[in-house]
Amino acid sequence: MKAAVYYNNKDVRIEEMPKPKAGPGQIVVKVWASGICGSDVLEWYRIKKAPLVLGHEIAGEIVEAGNGVKKYKPGDRVFVSHHIPCNTCHYCLNGYHTACETLHTTNYIPGGFAEYLLAPQLNVDRGVFILPDEVSYEEGAFIEPLACVIRGQRLAQIKAGQSVLIMGSGISGLLHIIAARSAGAGRILATDVLEYRLQKALEFGADIAVNARENIPEFIKKHNQDRLADLVIVCTGALSAFKQALQSVDRGGTVLFFACPEPGIDLGVPLNDFWRNEIKLLPSYGNSPLDATIAIELIRSKRINVKDLITHRLSLDEAPKGFDLVASGKESVKVILFPHKK
């Protein structure tokens, strides 16, 4: 079978490798759609493990089920989670599924940017979800990124009527805009440094979009009844955005760190001000099975429209072009690879 093998952002090679076979408790999935995530092009994060096959936003069809697999069968349309929690450790039992060591060490083989993948027994047991008839394969490729957004906003306890500032209007920021609007958020403000993304932010539900180089705290006050934002969501790894976020959150508000800068970068926090004003700082990583279930239902019911976010539908052979689009920040929102597209 063919797979797109990552060496670095500018070196993605289409290579042949053996098609996986299902062992006991395992399934083989024919990958019909696989989204390129912003994290796939974070070289500082990925290159230390290269070469490897990336891709974790997939939807496909089961073509083989190993001995002992009872819940699924060939022909089932599925979304498969790459990282799954054990559901039994201290962290899982206390609701911190993404801090689970099992979640940090599980994956499917070789990755979603391949014609077929193998889901290990543990992933089959607690990380496979049947796609409803109303959800297409390309919509299914949004389940993982949307689930991450759902988890972040759930932890941040987003409330109807709240003012929300979303910093970074790439795919994560746009999903946060759509989800916040669906949750009944009040005024939604968005930032970015690219005009294309600012226009997309307005198109997908932001009330106002402004260049991140502006004085963001003053801009928020001007458009939010002289108040800062109740909820600030950072969707970019730029340190300047993190600093702006701390200056842009209102008293009693929350800053949700949905992205992170490179390792070794520290953020100065005005602890006295935050203590006096009960401001909360909250990181969010990944998603849990509950979040994936919610994401599937939101897509199925059309409460959240993800299809319009797709700007590029590419074959697996075009994976180098897809990585270039996402890594360079060119005019694209969601790039999806279709491994069996000719």
Secondary structure as UniProt FT lines:
FT   STRAND          2..8
FT   TURN            9..10
FT   STRAND          11..16
FT   TURN            24..25
FT   STRAND          27..35
FT   HELIX           38..41
FT   HELIX           43..46
FT   HELIX           47..49
FT   STRAND          57..65
FT   TURN            67..68
FT   TURN            74..75
FT   STRAND          77..80
FT   HELIX           90..93
FT   TURN            94..95
FT   HELIX           97..99
FT   HELIX           101..105
FT   STRAND          116..119
FT   HELIX           121..126
FT   STRAND          128..130
FT   TURN            133..134
FT   HELIX           137..140
FT   TURN            141..142
FT   HELIX           143..155
FT   TURN            156..157
FT   TURN            160..161
FT   STRAND          164..167
FT   HELIX           171..182
FT   TURN            183..184
FT   STRAND          188..192
FT   HELIX           195..203
FT   TURN            204..205
FT   STRAND          208..211
FT   TURN            212..213
FT   HELIX           216..223
FT   TURN            224..226
FT   STRAND          229..234
FT   HELIX           239..248
FT   STRAND          249..257
FT   TURN            263..264
FT   HELIX           271..277
FT   STRAND          280..283
FT   HELIX           289..300
FT   TURN            301..302
FT   HELIX           307..309
FT   STRAND          310..315
FT   HELIX           316..318
FT   HELIX           319..328
FT   STRAND          334..338
FT   TURN            339..340
//
